[in-house]
Amino acid sequence: MSKSLFVCGFVLTCLLGRGAGAQSGHLEILHAKLQDQIISIQREHDALATSIESVAIDLEKSDIRVAETKLVWIPVA
């Protein structure tokens, strides 16, 4: 779930506790719609995540190259 959707849900949840009368009803509707959208986005993400396939890449000796060699001395006593 993205941070912006989480924040929107948190704000609406806080407002639901403080709303009064007609505003409370509208906020409840908005909160329900937001929850539905979050669930649909999560389902889409889960479907995409299951379609990932692994591919093995073989390394060859010529693929490895040493760019720099350094000596590090760390005195411990």
C-alpha positions in Angstrom: 0.0 0.0 0.0 1.4 3.4 -0.9 2.1 6.0 1.7 -0.4 8.5 0.3 -3.2 5.9 0.4 -2.3 5.1 4.0 -2.3 8.7 5.0 -5.6 9.3 3.3 -7.1 6.4 5.1 -5.6 7.5 8.4 -7.0 11.1 8.0 -10.4 9.8 7.1 -10.4 7.5 10.1 -9.5 10.4 12.4 -12.2 12.6 10.8 -14.8 9.9 11.2 -14.4 10.0 14.9 -14.8 13.8 15.0 -17.5 14.3 12.3 -21.0 15.2 13.2 -24.4 14.8 11.5 -24.4 14.9 7.7 -20.6 15.3 7.4 -20.1 12.1 9.2 -22.3 10.3 6.7 -20.3 11.7 3.8 -17.0 10.8 5.5 -18.2 7.2 6.0 -19.1 6.9 2.3 -15.7 8.3 1.4 -13.9 6.0 3.8 -15.8 3.0 2.4 -14.8 4.0 -1.2 -11.2 4.5 -0.2 -11.1 1.0 1.4 -12.5 -0.5 -1.8 -9.9 1.2 -3.9 -7.1 0.1 -1.5 -8.3 -3.5 -1.7 -8.5 -3.4 -5.5 -5.0 -1.9 -5.8 -3.7 -4.6 -3.4 -5.3 -7.3 -5.5 -3.7 -5.9 -8.7 -0.3 -5.8 -7.0 -0.6 -9.3 -5.7 -1.5 -10.5 -9.2 1.5 -8.8 -10.7 3.8 -10.1 -8.0 2.8 -13.7 -8.7 3.7 -13.4 -12.4 7.4 -12.8 -11.7 9.6 -15.5 -13.0 13.2 -16.2 -12.2 15.9 -16.4 -14.8 19.3 -18.0 -14.2 22.3 -16.1 -15.5 25.5 -18.1 -15.8 28.7 -16.3 -15.0 31.8 -16.8 -17.1 35.4 -16.2 -16.1 35.5 -13.3 -18.5 32.5 -11.6 -16.8 34.6 -10.9 -13.7 36.9 -7.9 -13.6 38.9 -6.6 -10.6 38.9 -2.8 -10.8 41.0 -1.9 -7.7 43.0 -3.6 -5.0 43.5 -1.8 -1.6 45.2 -2.8 1.6 43.4 -1.7 4.8 45.1 -1.7 8.2 42.8 -1.4 11.3 44.8 -1.4 14.6 42.8 -3.2 17.3 45.1 -2.9 20.4 
